[in-house]
């Protein structure tokens, strides 16, 4: 199949397919006598795997590392599990940071509702932020 058909079947752009070939996530296909790329059904499975792996949060480099293990005939489950667990730890850390940021913003919002705008006389600072930082 030609590149456009492959792109349509996998829901990616032809530019993406060419990029994946350039970074060796996708093997370069055979060429027709007229020079067109000629992909087999294996390209569909490979592209769908790359897309699915990215949807889980894996980077293209991480996807490549899984595919390298598979190409070498090695099991990739332990490696993939380690990558996923690392992403879980990262997300947990981000959630903790966002929770703290939300707590700080909620405190500032509550304080802002109690302030009188008429008392805000500093030409260089907003009392909501200035007052909120002083109580931190």
Buried (B, 14 or more C-beta within 10 A) or exposed (E): BEBEEBBEBBEBEBEBBEBBBEEEBBBEBEEEEEEBBBBEEEBBEBBBBBBEBEEEBBEBEBBBBBBEBBEEEEEBEEBBEEBBEEBEEEEEEEEEEEEEEEEEEEEBEEBBEEBEEEEBEEEEEEBBEEBBEEEE
